């Protein structure tokens, strides 16, 4: 196993991505649908435009995404009470069997966290918070590059 910090970090990121893809498949979802449901779970209801921005999908692809999730009974569309022209997408159910699919990952990560001191966990979760913000900012830059 490599001791190169860059490779260790890339291996960590790759393992997380591969696990998410396998989780989506085991839950009977495609990766984009799984990601969109996670985004709704983290954020709460979103406009279809915000869901498009959060997933990086075009508005047409987002409409098809919402259609699939709505047909599966996982989300519903509602009219934004503040602006009836906007559609709000809200999660109404979790995919059947998702908790069972996630159980192994949660157990294994729980074992990792249990083996850490409280201080180590505090550093790790501070990193997670700051890294998530950095990734979101970097993604925004990729979606909307600034020209010099």
Secondary structure, 3 states (H helix, E strand, C coil): CCCCHHHHHHHHHHHHHHHHHHHHHHCCCCHHHHHHHHHHHHHCCEEHHHHHHHHCCCHHHHHHHHHHHHHCCCEEEEEECCEEEEEEEEECCCCCCHHHHHHHHHHHHHHHHHCCCHHHHHHHHHHHHHHHHHHHHHHHHHHCCCCC
